[in-house]
Amino acid sequence: MDYTYSDVAKMIDHSLLNPTLTRDDLEAGCGVALAYGTASVCTMPFYLKRCAGAA
């Protein structure tokens, strides 16, 4: 079976778990995940609302 770039991206979890993550980094990371269509974004619980608002 041949996978396209988009097929592979849909199987990837995008991680934003760096303890020094800034709000700008979070928003940029969420933008990357949206642009590539990743399966999910893993983030710290206190960033969840902000990350969900980026969608």
Residue pairs with C-beta under 8 A, 6 or more apart in sequence:
6 37
9 36
9 37
9 38
10 37
10 38
10 39
11 39
12 36
12 38
12 39
13 38
13 39
13 40
13 41
13 42
14 29
14 32
14 33
14 36
14 38
14 40
14 41
14 42
15 41
15 42
16 25
16 26
16 29
16 30
16 41
16 42
16 43
16 44
16 47
16 51
17 42
17 43
17 44
18 25
21 29
21 44
21 47
23 50
26 43
26 47
26 50
26 51
27 50
27 54
29 41
29 43
30 41
30 51
30 54
30 55
31 54
33 40
33 41
34 54
34 55
41 51
43 51
